[in-house]
Structure formats: C-alpha cells, structure tokens
Amino acid sequence: MVITDEIDVAQLALRQYDIGPDATLRLLNLSENATYLVEDAGTQSILRVHRRDYHRRHEIESELDWLTALRADSDVTVPTVLPTRDGRRVVTVNDECTAGTDRYAVHFDMVAGAEPDENALTSEDFHTLGRITAALHDHSQRWARPSGFDRFAWDWEHSLGAQPRWGRWQDAEGVGPSENDVLERAQTLLRTRLQEYGTGPDRYGLIHADLRLANLLVDSGSKITVIDFDDCGFGWYFYDFGTAVSFIEDDPALPEWQESWVSGYRSRRELPAADEDMLASFVLLRRLLLLAWMGSHSHSRESATKAISYAAGSCELAERYLRSDGHTLT
C-alpha cells in the first residue's frame, strides 16, 4: 500500500463533502485502511480510505447499516457517518491515481476520547470490554438484517483454511521448520475443537471481529465509543474474546484478564460453560491469524514493533495449548 496513493484518494473523496478548500489531511494510521484526521475551519472529522480489494461497496454499506441500527436500538455508542452533499455514505473514487480501480472512502464525525493505555491495562478494562461485547452480541442476535446485507466470514476456510484472508502464518517472519511443526500440530487440534463446537446460531453470527481495547475510545466523562467495525462479519461469537487480547495473548496476566472479561460479559448476557471452555481456542485462532497478518502487513505499526518475536511467542502459546488438549493456555 503506497501512502501517496492513499492521500490522492482521500483528497478526491473530500471534494464530495461540505469541506472548505483549505481543509487539511493528516495520516493517523495505516493498517487495513488509511485513516486521516480532517481539519476544516476549526472542526475535526475522520476520513477512512479503504484498502484495495478488501471490501466491495455493498459490504461497506452493510457495515454502516449495522452502525445505524446500533445507534437506534442499543446502548452501545458508535461513530456517526457524515454523508456527502448528495446524501451518500460511501464515496467511490476512480481516477488516474487509482489505476482504474474503484476505491472507497467513508467520512465519520470526530469521536472524543482516547484508547486505554496498552502499557497499563487493568482487569476493569477487560470487565468493561466483556460487558460491551455482550451488548453487541445481544443486538446481533435480535437484529433483523436488511435485505442484501453482506459481510465476509471469519470461518475456518477464510481464516486458516484454503482461502486465508490475511495470508498464511507459514510465510510469516520467524517461522522455520521447528516453528512450523508445533504450530501445525496446534492448528490441527484447534480445527478439531472448532468442528466439534460447531456453527449453530447461538455460537456463530455477526460479530465485530476486532473488539480490542484499542478500539474503545473513552472520553473525560467516561463515555465509551466502540470504533473500527471494518472487519465485522460472520464468525464465532467468542472469537471476539480472542480479538480482545490481540498481540498480548502470551502475557502472564491473561488468566486474570479472561476472568474479568467473562465477568463483564456475564453481567449482561449468559456465557455457558461450554463456550467459556472454548476461549483458549479462540485466542489461538486469533494469534495464528495475526501471525499471518503481520507477514502480509509489514507496513503496519504492529508489524514494525512486534513481528521479530511474534513467531516465538506463538510457538510458546501453541505448546501450552497442546499440553492442555486445547482447554487452556496456562
């Protein structure tokens, strides 16, 4: 992904909004998408430029449909989409800078607050995250999705199977023959456990799929906004716990964080013992996905800071998973 390409798309997209000619764009993050801070005559907003060939336009519209429904019929606070002058929620850019490929952008109102400090995470943080996750799962199960709603799946086929969305963990930095051996054995056990668990409607449905503390913004009044629904799709509900501990899965505090997350979840919604028993499997699933993701997203902040040791940590996690026959990571 080339940053100069993204800024060209962002500038062209901004022309569709009531934005002054002197507005400025500043890159905030480059990961799946490029996210820009828009500053215009003293006001701020966020412009998300979607990466090439990740979502089709109607899939982005479906994401925004869920945000609209959450604002209307839940107590979960989510960002507000800012429409173009003619009322569109998604801008399509097709210009010489895109080489004839449709590129998409979405404009969001500015959300006040900051994400929790990843260097000072507390059990209370995870309790809060568990409670919010339960609220999202409640809404997902009772919401009558509109005709044409379409998001991709985080099933086995598109996670670690024949069509892995983020690539293969086998190709990641630091994965040699010995690492491949332990990770393959853990993946085999993981697949067996997931097949036995199944994809019934009480276990598999529409999820955020990246519900970690970095995607919560807390303002000075303790109002919490859930952001970044770009990966939302159909998957196992408790994969959302695996995403809650993204990049910190091997931290010694994981058992304590899991207990707090489960407690927060149960404060809003039932969490049967059979589902709790699968949490270690969803942590490993997410870890293997992120190992693959790092290999295909070398431009990301996480890859730059964590990739060199991530394969070794993944192997340690896999060995603990194998020793427990897939039931815990302790």
SERO-4910 file (N, C-alpha, C, O; in steps of 0.05 Angstrom, whole numbers):
BEGIN
 pado doro    nc1    nc2    nc3   cac1   cac2   cac3    cc1    cc2    cc3    oc1    oc2    oc3
  Met    A     17    -24      0      0      0      0     18     25      0     36     27     17
  Val    A     13     43    -18     30     67    -21     16     91    -10     -6     97    -18
  Ile    A     29    104      9     16    126     23      8    148      4    -13    160      7
  Thr    A     26    155    -15     19    176    -34     -6    170    -50    -22    188    -56
  Asp    A    -11    144    -55    -35    136    -69    -60    142    -51    -80    152    -61
  Glu    A    -58    135    -26    -80    138     -7    -87    168     -4   -111    175     -3
  Ile    A    -67    185     -2    -73    213      3    -87    225    -22   -104    242    -19
  Asp    A    -79    216    -46    -93    225    -70   -122    217    -70   -140    234    -76
  Val    A   -128    192    -62   -155    183    -60   -171    200    -39   -193    208    -44
  Ala    A   -158    204    -16   -171    220      5   -178    248     -4   -199    258      2
  Gln    A   -159    261    -18   -165    288    -27   -187    289    -48   -204    307    -47
  Leu    A   -188    269    -65   -210    268    -85   -237    263    -71   -257    274    -78
  Ala    A   -236    245    -51   -261    238    -37   -272    263    -22   -296    267    -21
  Leu    A   -254    279    -10   -263    302      6   -279    322    -11   -295    337      0
  Arg    A   -275    322    -37   -289    341    -54   -319    336    -55   -335    353    -63
  Gln    A   -327    312    -46   -355    305    -46   -370    315    -21   -395    312    -19
  Tyr    A   -355    327     -2   -367    335     23   -367    366     26   -353    379     10
  Asp    A   -382    376     45   -382    404     51   -357    411     67   -359    417     91
  Ile    A   -335    409     54   -309    415     66   -296    438     51   -296    439     27
  Gly    A   -285    457     67   -272    480     55   -247    473     39   -235    453     44
  Pro    A   -240    491     20   -216    486      3   -190    486     19   -170    475      9
  Asp    A   -190    497     42   -165    498     58   -163    476     79   -145    476     96
  Ala    A   -181    457     78   -181    434     97   -155    418     93   -144    416     71
  Thr    A   -145    407    115   -120    392    115   -126    363    123   -145    356    137
  Leu    A   -108    345    113   -110    317    119    -84    308    133    -62    315    124
  Arg    A    -87    293    155    -63    282    168    -67    253    173    -87    245    186
  Leu    A    -48    237    164    -50    208    167    -48    200    197    -29    208    210
  Leu    A    -68    186    207    -68    176    234    -58    147    237    -43    140    255
  Asn    A    -67    131    218    -60    103    219    -61     90    192    -78     97    175
  Leu    A    -43     72    186    -42     57    161    -41     27    168    -20     17    177
  Ser    A    -63     14    165    -65    -15    172    -81    -28    150    -72    -30    127
  Glu    A   -105    -39    156   -122    -48    134   -129    -25    116   -130    -28     92
  Asn    A   -135     -2    129   -143     22    114   -124     45    121   -107     42    139
  Ala    A   -127     67    107   -113     92    115   -134    110    129   -155    116    117
  Thr    A   -127    118    153   -146    135    168   -133    163    171   -111    166    180
  Tyr    A   -149    183    164   -139    211    164   -155    228    183   -180    225    185
  Leu    A   -142    247    196   -155    268    211   -159    291    191   -141    300    177
  Val    A   -185    300    189   -192    322    172   -196    346    190   -212    346    208
  Glu    A   -182    368    184   -185    393    199   -195    414    180   -182    420    160
  Asp    A   -218    426    187   -231    445    169   -243    467    185   -264    464    199
  Ala    A   -231    491    184   -241    515    197   -248    510    226   -270    517    236
  Gly    A   -230    497    240   -234    493    269   -249    467    276   -251    461    300
  Thr    A   -259    453    257   -273    428    263   -256    404    254   -239    406    237
  Gln    A   -260    381    267   -245    357    261   -264    334    254   -286    332    265
  Ser    A   -255    317    236   -270    293    230   -250    272    220   -226    277    219
  Ile    A   -261    248    214   -244    226    206   -252    216    179   -275    212    173
  Leu    A   -232    212    161   -237    200    135   -222    174    133   -198    172    138
  Arg    A   -237    153    127   -226    126    124   -225    119     94   -245    118     81
  Val    A   -201    115     84   -197    106     56   -192     76     57   -172     66     68
  His    A   -210     61     44   -208     32     45   -186     22     27   -180     33      6
  Arg    A   -172      1     36   -151    -11     21   -163    -23     -5   -187    -28     -6
  Arg    A   -146    -28    -24   -154    -40    -49   -165    -69    -44   -152    -85    -30
  Asp    A   -187    -75    -57   -197   -102    -60   -201   -117    -33   -198   -141    -32
  Tyr    A   -208   -102    -12   -214   -115     14   -244   -118     17   -254   -140     24
  His    A   -259    -96     12   -288    -97     13   -300    -87    -13   -289    -69    -25
  Arg    A   -322    -98    -20   -338    -86    -42   -356    -65    -30   -361    -64     -6
  Arg    A   -366    -47    -48   -381    -24    -38   -405    -33    -21   -410    -22      0
  His    A   -421    -52    -30   -445    -60    -16   -438    -72     12   -454    -72     30
  Glu    A   -414    -84     14   -405    -94     40   -399    -72     60   -405    -74     83
  Ile    A   -388    -50     50   -383    -27     67   -410    -15     75   -414     -7     98
  Glu    A   -429    -13     56   -456     -4     63   -468    -21     85   -482    -11    102
  Ser    A   -463    -47     84   -474    -65    105   -462    -59    132   -476    -59    152
  Glu    A   -436    -54    133   -424    -46    158   -438    -21    169   -444    -20    193
  Leu    A   -443     -2    152   -455     24    161   -484     19    169   -495     33    186
  Asp    A   -498     -1    157   -525     -8    165   -524    -17    194   -542    -10    210
  Trp    A   -504    -33    202   -503    -43    230   -498    -19    249   -510    -18    270
  Leu    A   -480     -1    241   -476     22    258   -501     38    262   -507     46    285
  Thr    A   -516     42    241   -542     56    243   -561     42    262   -574     55    278
  Ala    A   -563     16    259   -581      0    276   -572      1    306   -589      2    323
  Leu    A   -546      0    310   -536      1    338   -542     28    351   -550     29    374
  Arg    A   -540     50    335   -546     76    346   -576     78    353   -584     91    372
  Ala    A   -593     65    337   -622     67    340   -633     48    361   -653     54    373
  Asp    A   -620     26    366   -633      5    381   -613    -10    400   -615    -34    403
  Ser    A   -595      4    412   -577     -8    432   -566     14    449   -569     38    443
  Asp    A   -552      6    471   -538     26    487   -508     26    482   -493     37    498
  Val    A   -501     15    459   -473     16    450   -469     42    434   -483     47    414
  Thr    A   -449     58    441   -443     82    427   -423     77    404   -402     65    409
  Val    A   -430     85    380   -413     80    357   -410    106    341   -426    125    346
  Pro    A   -391    108    323   -387    133    308   -411    139    289   -426    121    282
  Thr    A   -413    165    283   -434    174    264   -422    179    237   -401    192    234
  Val    A   -435    169    216   -426    172    189   -435    200    179   -458    207    183
  Leu    A   -417    214    166   -424    240    154   -428    237    124   -410    228    110
  Pro    A   -452    243    114   -458    238     86   -446    260     68   -438    281     77
  Thr    A   -444    254     43   -435    273     23   -457    294     18   -479    292     30
  Arg    A   -451    313      2   -471    334     -4   -497    323    -15   -518    334    -11
  Asp    A   -495    301    -30   -519    289    -42   -529    265    -26   -545    249    -37
  Gly    A   -519    261     -2   -530    241     16   -518    214     16   -527    196     29
  Arg    A   -496    210      1   -483    183      0   -466    178     25   -454    197     36
  Arg    A   -466    153     34   -449    146     57   -422    136     49   -402    138     64
  Val    A   -420    126     24   -394    115     14   -387    130    -12   -404    131    -30
  Val    A   -363    140    -13   -354    154    -37   -337    134    -53   -320    120    -42
  Thr    A   -342    134    -79   -325    118    -97   -307    136   -113   -316    156   -124
  Val    A   -281    130   -112   -261    146   -128   -250    127   -149   -240    106   -143
  Asn    A   -251    136   -174   -239    122   -196   -226    142   -214   -240    156   -229
  Asp    A   -200    144   -213   -185    165   -225   -158    154   -234   -152    131   -229
  Glu    A   -142    170   -247   -116    161   -255    -99    152   -232    -82    134   -235
  Cys    A   -104    164   -208    -88    156   -185    -96    128   -175    -81    116   -159
  Thr    A   -119    118   -183   -128     91   -174   -123     70   -195   -130     47   -191
  Ala    A   -111     78   -218   -106     59   -240   -131     44   -249   -130     21   -256
  Gly    A   -153     59   -249   -178     47   -258   -192     29   -239   -213     17   -246
  Thr    A   -182     27   -214   -194     10   -194   -212     27   -176   -203     49   -166
  Asp    A   -236     19   -171   -253     33   -152   -241     33   -124   -234     12   -114
  Arg    A   -239     57   -113   -230     60    -85   -253     73    -69   -268     89    -80
  Tyr    A   -255     66    -44   -278     75    -28   -268     90     -3   -247     85      8
  Ala    A   -285    109      5   -279    125     28   -305    131     44   -326    133     32
  Val    A   -302    132     70   -324    138     88   -315    160    107   -293    160    117
  His    A   -333    179    112   -327    202    129   -342    200    156   -367    196    155
  Phe    A   -328    202    178   -341    199    204   -338    224    221   -318    239    218
  Asp    A   -358    229    237   -356    250    257   -333    244    276   -326    221    281
  Met    A   -321    265    287   -299    261    306   -310    250    332   -330    259    343
  Val    A   -296    230    343   -303    218    369   -284    227    390   -260    225    387
  Ala    A   -295    238    412   -278    247    434   -268    223    450   -282    203    452
  Gly    A   -244    226    461   -233    206    478   -207    194    469   -197    200    447
  Ala    A   -197    175    485   -172    162    479   -175    132    486   -190    125    504
  Glu    A   -159    116    473   -160     87    478   -145     82    505   -128     97    512
  Pro    A   -152     60    519   -137     53    543   -108     49    538   -100     40    516
  Asp    A    -91     56    557    -62     54    554    -54     25    554    -58     11    574
  Glu    A    -43     15    532    -37    -13    529    -14    -22    548     -9    -45    552
  Asn    A      0     -2    559     22     -8    578     12     -8    607     28    -14    625
  Ala    A    -14     -3    611    -24     -2    638    -53    -14    639    -71     -2    650
  Leu    A    -56    -37    625    -83    -49    624    -91    -60    651    -74    -71    666
  Thr    A   -116    -58    658   -126    -68    683   -149    -88    679   -160    -90    657
  Ser    A   -155   -102    701   -177   -121    700   -203   -107    694   -221   -117    681
  Glu    A   -206    -82    705   -230    -66    700   -234    -60    670   -256    -60    660
  Asp    A   -211    -55    656   -213    -51    627   -226    -75    613   -243    -71    596
  Phe    A   -218    -99    621   -228   -123    608   -257   -129    617   -273   -140    602
  His    A   -264   -122    641   -291   -125    650   -310   -107    633   -331   -116    624
  Thr    A   -301    -83    629   -316    -64    612   -319    -75    583   -340    -74    571
  Leu    A   -297    -85    573   -297    -96    545   -315   -120    543   -330   -123    523
  Gly    A   -315   -137    563   -333   -161    563   -362   -152    563   -379   -164    549
  Arg    A   -369   -132    579   -397   -122    581   -406   -111    554   -428   -116    545
  Ile    A   -388    -95    541   -395    -84    515   -398   -106    494   -416   -104    477
  Thr    A   -381   -126    495   -382   -148    476   -409   -162    478   -422   -169    458
  Ala    A   -418   -167    503   -444   -180    507   -466   -163    495   -485   -174    483
  Ala    A   -465   -137    498   -486   -119    487   -486   -121    457   -508   -122    445
  Leu    A   -463   -122    444   -462   -125    415   -473   -152    406   -487   -154    386
  His    A   -467   -173    421   -477   -200    414   -507   -201    417   -521   -213    401
  Asp    A   -518   -188    438   -547   -186    441   -560   -173    417   -579   -184    406
  His    A   -549   -151    409   -560   -136    386   -558   -153    360   -577   -154    345
  Ser    A   -535   -165    356   -531   -181    332   -551   -203    330   -561   -209    308
  Gln    A   -558   -216    352   -577   -239    351   -606   -231    347   -622   -246    336
  Arg    A   -613   -207    356   -641   -199    354   -646   -180    330   -669   -175    323
  Trp    A   -625   -170    317   -629   -151    295   -638   -165    270   -625   -185    262
  Ala    A   -659   -155    257   -667   -166    231   -652   -151    210   -658   -128    203
  Arg    A   -631   -164    199   -614   -150    180   -629   -144    154   -646   -159    146
  Pro    A   -623   -121    142   -637   -113    118   -631   -131     94   -610   -144     93
  Ser    A   -649   -132     75   -644   -148     51   -619   -138     37   -614   -114     35
  Gly    A   -602   -157     28   -577   -151     15   -554   -147     33   -532   -142     24
  Phe    A   -558   -150     60   -536   -147     78   -515   -168     73   -521   -192     70
  Asp    A   -490   -159     71   -469   -178     63   -442   -170     75   -432   -148     70
  Arg    A   -431   -187     92   -404   -184    102   -389   -210     99   -402   -231     97
  Phe    A   -363   -209     99   -348   -233     95   -348   -250    121   -357   -241    142
  Ala    A   -338   -275    119   -339   -294    141   -311   -298    153   -291   -297    139
  Trp    A   -311   -302    179   -286   -310    193   -288   -340    200   -283   -348    223
  Asp    A   -297   -355    181   -299   -384    185   -271   -397    181   -252   -383    175
  Trp    A   -270   -423    183   -244   -436    180   -232   -432    152   -208   -426    150
  Glu    A   -248   -435    132   -239   -432    104   -225   -406     99   -204   -405     85
  His    A   -235   -384    111   -225   -358    105   -206   -347    127   -196   -325    125
  Ser    A   -202   -363    147   -183   -355    169   -157   -371    165   -136   -359    160
  Leu    A   -158   -397    169   -134   -413    167   -136   -435    146   -118   -451    143
  Gly    A   -158   -435    131   -162   -456    112   -151   -450     84   -130   -437     82
  Ala    A   -165   -458     64   -155   -457     36   -155   -429     25   -140   -423      6
  Gln    A   -171   -411     36   -172   -383     26   -167   -363     49   -185   -348     55
  Pro    A   -144   -364     61   -139   -347     85   -139   -317     78   -123   -308     61
  Arg    A   -156   -302     90   -160   -274     83   -134   -258     88   -128   -239     72
  Trp    A   -119   -264    108    -95   -249    115    -69   -263    107    -48   -256    116
  Gly    A    -72   -284     91    -48   -298     83    -43   -322    101    -60   -329    117
  Arg    A    -19   -334     98    -12   -358    113      8   -352    135     28   -338    130
  Trp    A      3   -362    159     22   -358    180     49   -372    174     70   -364    184
  Gln    A     47   -393    157     72   -407    150     92   -390    136    116   -396    135
  Asp    A     83   -367    124    101   -349    109    110   -326    126    124   -308    116
  Ala    A    103   -326    152    110   -303    168    139   -303    177    152   -324    177
  Glu    A    150   -280    184    177   -278    193    181   -295    218    165   -294    236
  Gly    A    203   -310    219    210   -325    243    198   -353    243    202   -368    263
  Val    A    183   -361    223    171   -388    222    189   -406    205    189   -405    180
  Gly    A    205   -423    219    222   -442    206    211   -470    210    188   -473    219
  Pro    A    227   -491    204    216   -519    206    207   -526    234    186   -538    237
  Ser    A    221   -518    255    213   -526    282    188   -511    290    170   -522    303
  Glu    A    187   -485    283    163   -469    290    139   -480    274    117   -482    285
  Asn    A    143   -487    249    122   -498    233    110   -523    245     86   -527    244
  Asp    A    127   -540    256    118   -566    267     99   -561    290     77   -573    290
  Val    A    107   -545    310     90   -541    334     64   -526    326     43   -533    337
  Leu    A     66   -507    309     43   -491    301     23   -508    285     -1   -505    288
  Glu    A     33   -526    268     16   -543    252      1   -562    271    -23   -567    267
  Arg    A     15   -573    291      1   -592    309    -20   -577    325    -42   -588    330
  Ala    A    -14   -553    333    -34   -537    348    -58   -530    330    -81   -530    339
  Gln    A    -52   -524    305    -74   -517    286    -92   -541    282   -116   -538    280
  Thr    A    -80   -565    280    -96   -589    276   -115   -593    300   -139   -600    296
  Leu    A   -105   -590    324   -122   -593    348   -143   -571    348   -166   -576    355
  Leu    A   -136   -547    341   -155   -524    340   -177   -530    321   -201   -525    327
  Arg    A   -171   -540    298   -192   -546    278   -211   -567    288   -235   -565    285
  Thr    A   -200   -588    301   -217   -608    313   -236   -597    333   -260   -603    333
  Arg    A   -226   -580    351   -243   -568    372   -264   -550    360   -287   -550    369
  Leu    A   -258   -535    340   -278   -517    327   -299   -533    312   -323   -526    312
  Gln    A   -291   -555    299   -310   -572    286   -330   -584    306   -354   -586    300
  Glu    A   -320   -593    329   -337   -605    349   -355   -583    361   -378   -589    368
  Tyr    A   -346   -559    363   -361   -537    375   -384   -528    356   -406   -523    366
  Gly    A   -379   -528    331   -400   -522    311   -405   -493    306   -393   -475    318
  Thr    A   -425   -489    288   -432   -461    280   -462   -457    282   -474   -444    265
  Gly    A   -474   -467    304   -502   -462    308   -508   -433    313   -489   -418    319
  Pro    A   -533   -424    311   -539   -395    313   -533   -383    340   -531   -359    343
  Asp    A   -531   -400    361   -524   -389    387   -493   -386    390   -484   -376    411
  Arg    A   -478   -396    371   -449   -395    373   -435   -380    350   -412   -373    352
  Tyr    A   -450   -375    329   -438   -363    305   -457   -343    293   -481   -349    288
  Gly    A   -447   -319    288   -465   -298    277   -449   -273    271   -424   -274    268
  Leu    A   -462   -250    269   -449   -225    262   -434   -215    286   -445   -211    308
  Ile    A   -408   -210    283   -390   -201    305   -374   -177    296   -370   -172    272
  His    A   -363   -163    315   -345   -140    309   -319   -150    297   -310   -139    277
  Ala    A   -308   -172    309   -284   -186    298   -258   -171    302   -237   -179    291
  Asp    A   -258   -149    316   -233   -135    324   -238   -120    350   -229    -97    352
  Leu    A   -252   -132    368   -262   -118    392   -241   -118    414   -244   -132    434
  Arg    A   -220   -103    410   -199   -100    430   -200    -72    442   -214    -54    432
  Leu    A   -185    -69    463   -186    -43    478   -177    -20    461   -186      3    465
  Ala    A   -160    -25    441   -151     -4    423   -174      7    407   -172     29    395
  Asn    A   -196     -7    406   -219      2    390   -242     12    408   -265     13    400
  Leu    A   -234     20    432   -252     35    450   -240     62    455   -216     65    460
  Leu    A   -257     83    452   -248    110    459   -264    119    483   -289    119    483
  Val    A   -250    127    504   -262    136    529   -257    165    533   -234    175    533
  Asp    A   -279    181    536   -276    210    539   -274    217    569   -275    200    586
  Ser    A   -270    242    575   -266    252    602   -290    246    620   -286    245    645
  Gly    A   -313    243    609   -337    236    624   -342    206    626   -364    198    635
  Ser    A   -323    190    617   -325    161    618   -344    149    597   -352    126    599
  Lys    A   -353    166    578   -369    155    556   -351    139    538   -329    147    530
  Ile    A   -360    115    530   -343     96    514   -356     93    487   -380     87    484
  Thr    A   -339     97    466   -348     93    439   -333     70    427   -308     68    429
  Val    A   -347     51    414   -335     29    400   -330     37    371   -349     45    358
  Ile    A   -305     34    362   -298     43    335   -288     19    318   -286     -3    328
  Asp    A   -283     25    293   -270      6    275   -285    -20    271   -276    -41    279
  Phe    A   -307    -18    257   -323    -42    250   -315    -52    223   -330    -68    211
  Asp    A   -292    -44    213   -285    -51    185   -282    -82    181   -286    -91    159
  Asp    A   -275    -97    202   -272   -126    200   -297   -141    209   -297   -165    210
  Cys    A   -319   -126    215   -343   -141    224   -352   -160    203   -350   -154    179
  Gly    A   -362   -183    212   -371   -203    193   -382   -227    209   -388   -224    232
  Phe    A   -384   -249    195   -397   -272    208   -375   -291    218   -358   -300    203
  Gly    A   -377   -297    244   -357   -314    256   -368   -325    283   -391   -320    290
  Trp    A   -351   -339    297   -358   -349    324   -359   -325    343   -341   -308    344
  Tyr    A   -381   -324    358   -384   -301    376   -360   -297    395   -352   -275    400
  Phe    A   -349   -319    405   -328   -316    425   -300   -314    412   -280   -313    426
  Tyr    A   -300   -313    386   -275   -303    373   -270   -274    382   -247   -265    383
  Asp    A   -291   -260    390   -288   -232    399   -271   -232    425   -258   -211    430
  Phe    A   -270   -253    440   -251   -253    463   -222   -256    453   -204   -243    463
  Gly    A   -219   -273    433   -192   -275    421   -181   -248    412   -158   -242    415
  Thr    A   -199   -232    400   -191   -206    390   -185   -187    413   -170   -168    410
  Ala    A   -198   -191    436   -195   -174    459   -166   -174    469   -157   -154    481
  Val    A   -152   -196    465   -124   -198    475   -105   -199    451    -83   -211    453
  Ser    A   -112   -186    429    -94   -186    406    -67   -174    413    -65   -153    426
  Phe    A    -46   -188    404    -18   -181    407     -8   -184    436     16   -180    441
  Ile    A    -26   -190    455    -17   -194    483    -26   -221    493    -29   -225    518
  Glu    A    -30   -240    475    -41   -266    483    -23   -282    502    -32   -299    517
  Asp    A      4   -276    501     22   -292    518     30   -276    543     49   -284    557
  Asp    A     15   -255    550     21   -240    574     13   -257    598     -7   -270    598
  Pro    A     30   -257    619     23   -273    643     -3   -266    656    -15   -281    671
  Ala    A    -13   -242    651    -38   -233    663    -62   -243    648    -85   -237    655
  Leu    A    -59   -259    627    -81   -268    610   -103   -282    627   -127   -276    623
  Pro    A    -97   -300    645   -118   -313    661   -135   -293    677   -159   -295    678
  Glu    A   -122   -273    688   -136   -253    703   -154   -236    685   -176   -230    692
  Trp    A   -142   -228    662   -158   -213    643   -182   -229    632   -204   -218    629
  Gln    A   -178   -254    627   -200   -271    618   -222   -272    639   -246   -270    632
  Glu    A   -215   -276    664   -235   -278    685   -251   -252    687   -275   -253    690
  Ser    A   -237   -229    684   -251   -203    685   -269   -200    661   -292   -190    663
  Trp    A   -260   -207    637   -276   -205    613   -301   -222    615   -323   -213    609
  Val    A   -298   -247    625   -320   -265    628   -340   -253    648   -365   -255    644
  Ser    A   -330   -242    670   -348   -230    690   -363   -207    678   -387   -204    683
  Gly    A   -350   -190    662   -364   -168    649   -384   -178    629   -406   -167    628
  Tyr    A   -378   -198    614   -397   -210    595   -422   -220    610   -444   -215    601
  Arg    A   -417   -235    631   -440   -247    646   -456   -226    661   -478   -232    670
  Ser    A   -446   -202    663   -462   -181    676   -484   -171    657   -503   -158    665
  Arg    A   -482   -178    631   -502   -171    611   -516   -194    598   -538   -192    588
  Arg    A   -502   -217    597   -512   -239    580   -501   -266    590   -479   -266    601
  Glu    A   -515   -287    585   -506   -313    594   -482   -322    578   -479   -316    554
  Leu    A   -463   -335    592   -440   -347    578   -437   -375    588   -426   -380    609
  Pro    A   -448   -394    574   -448   -422    583   -419   -433    586   -400   -423    573
  Ala    A   -416   -453    604   -390   -465    609   -377   -476    584   -353   -475    581
  Ala    A   -394   -487    566   -382   -499    541   -370   -477    524   -350   -482    510
  Asp    A   -381   -453    524   -369   -431    509   -344   -420    523   -324   -414    510
  Glu    A   -345   -419    550   -321   -410    564   -298   -429    560   -275   -420    558
  Asp    A   -304   -454    557   -283   -474    553   -269   -471    526   -247   -481    521
  Met    A   -282   -456    507   -271   -452    481   -254   -426    479   -242   -421    458
  Leu    A   -253   -411    500   -239   -385    497   -210   -388    490   -199   -372    474
  Ala    A   -196   -408    501   -168   -413    494   -165   -419    464   -145   -410    451
  Ser    A   -184   -433    452   -183   -439    424   -186   -413    407   -173   -410    387
  Phe    A   -203   -395    416   -206   -370    401   -183   -352    404   -177   -336    386
  Val    A   -169   -353    426   -144   -338    430   -123   -348    410   -109   -333    397
  Leu    A   -120   -375    408   -101   -386    389   -108   -380    361    -91   -374    344
  Leu    A   -134   -382    354   -143   -376    327   -135   -347    320   -124   -343    298
  Arg    A   -140   -329    337   -133   -301    332   -102   -298    330    -93   -283    313
  Arg    A    -88   -312    347    -58   -309    346    -47   -319    319    -30   -306    308
  Leu    A    -57   -341    309    -48   -351    284    -56   -332    261    -41   -328    242
  Leu    A    -80   -321    263    -88   -301    243    -70   -277    243    -63   -266    222
  Leu    A    -63   -268    267    -46   -244    269    -17   -250    260     -4   -233    248
  Leu    A     -8   -274    264     18   -282    254     18   -280    224     37   -270    212
  Ala    A     -3   -290    211     -6   -287    182     -8   -258    174      4   -250    154
  Trp    A    -24   -243    189    -29   -215    183     -3   -199    183      1   -182    166
  Met    A     14   -204    202     40   -190    203     57   -195    179     70   -177    168
  Gly    A     55   -220    169     71   -226    145     61   -212    120     77   -207    102
  Ser    A     35   -205    120     24   -191     96     19   -162    101      8   -148     83
  His    A     26   -151    124     22   -123    131     47   -111    144     46   -100    166
  Ser    A     69   -114    129     94   -104    140     95    -74    145    112    -64    159
  His    A     75    -59    132     74    -30    135     61    -22    161     62      1    169
  Ser    A     49    -41    176     33    -34    200     51    -28    224     74    -37    225
  Arg    A     41    -12    242     55     -6    267     61    -31    283     83    -33    294
  Glu    A     41    -49    284     45    -73    300     67    -91    288     83   -102    303
  Ser    A     68    -93    262     89   -109    249    117    -97    255    136   -112    260
  Ala    A    119    -71    254    144    -58    258    155    -62    286    179    -63    291
  Thr    A    137    -64    306    145    -66    334    145    -94    346    158    -99    366
  Lys    A    130   -113    334    126   -139    346    134   -163    329    137   -184    340
  Ala    A    137   -159    303    140   -182    285    164   -200    292    162   -224    289
  Ile    A    185   -188    300    210   -203    304    208   -224    325    222   -245    323
  Ser    A    191   -221    345    188   -240    367    161   -254    366    156   -272    383
  Tyr    A    144   -248    347    116   -258    348    115   -287    342     98   -301    354
  Ala    A    131   -297    325    131   -326    318    139   -343    343    127   -363    348
  Ala    A    160   -334    357    169   -349    380    148   -349    402    142   -370    414
  Gly    A    135   -326    407    114   -325    426     90   -342    418     77   -354    435
  Ser    A     85   -344    392     63   -360    382     68   -390    387     50   -405    394
  Cys    A     93   -398    385    100   -426    390     97   -433    419     87   -454    426
  Glu    A    104   -415    437    101   -420    465     71   -423    472     63   -440    488
  Leu    A     55   -406    460     26   -407    464     15   -434    454     -1   -446    467
  Ala    A     25   -442    430     15   -467    418     23   -491    435      7   -510    437
  Glu    A     47   -490    446     55   -513    463     38   -515    488     31   -538    496
  Arg    A     31   -493    500     13   -494    523    -15   -504    515    -27   -519    530
  Tyr    A    -24   -496    492    -50   -505    482    -50   -535    478    -69   -549    485
  Leu    A    -28   -545    467    -26   -574    462    -25   -590    488    -37   -611    491
  Arg    A    -10   -580    508     -8   -593    534    -35   -595    548    -40   -615    562
  Ser    A    -52   -575    544    -78   -575    557   -100   -588    541   -123   -587    548
  Asp    A    -92   -600    518   -111   -612    499   -131   -591    490   -155   -597    485
  Gly    A   -122   -566    487   -139   -545    476   -158   -531    496   -176   -517    487
  His    A   -155   -536    522   -174   -525    541   -165   -500    555   -181   -483    562
  Thr    A   -139   -496    558   -129   -471    570   -103   -463    556    -92   -478    540
  Leu    A    -93   -439    564    -67   -430    554    -48   -425    577    -29   -410    574
  Thr    A    -54   -436    600    -37   -432    624    -19   -456    628     -3   -456    647
***
